[in-house]
């Protein structure tokens, strides 16, 4: 009897209880995985090539001998960048713009999107229509420049923080999240407890909106870190230039000029400029790439798990 029970337990173990997937489902999974591998290769291989080229000698890069591994390992491009005193100031300015701009933009976006998501807010459809209208039509560069100049923001840090502090697309995302992901029962419970609208937002809505806040923070941080045109238009003081403007100036300064006497030096400048392009991409992208893993975990987190008890 004991032998028979042991035999049955072995047959009914985890391996025996595993359901075999149909052939069609397995083929679909194989196709999906192959497609994901292709997408991964499309995204990853250029990044590997850029890093490998930035760590190779200018002569090897210019000769096209670099594929996916450094050839004649060299840090000359990075030394050229980091030896420039303006690079640290550019990093400092970009960190200020990214941090302060993200806080300001996320705060204003939530402040606009939350009331627009409430059905009890009178005129919300009209305001939403006006916001969407600004996505399609704008005053143009010259009127915007005149407004920035008249309010005294020209050639200040605020010129990069205030004019584009709110993104309409981000407002739509936040409004949709608040309207569809936060149950009305939570608002009713907060009202019964005597919570005001601000207290409800601070104590109920925001703790359940961490995935949304993470997405908004990443969007605004990437925008502020990569900002280029606004700084080129509104800033004149080199001490206020963000990293992108500083790197652009470094690249221009390392581009050979006509009239150079030493032909060998001119050729080296041409080769070094090609490597600098790859090194500048790595230098300017590294902070955002380092920040992303700490925010990505919130993207798939179930914010509403356990929020409503049935």
Order of alpha helices (4+ residues) and beta strands (2+ residues): alpha-alpha-alpha-alpha-alpha-alpha-alpha-alpha-alpha-alpha-alpha-alpha-alpha-alpha-alpha-alpha
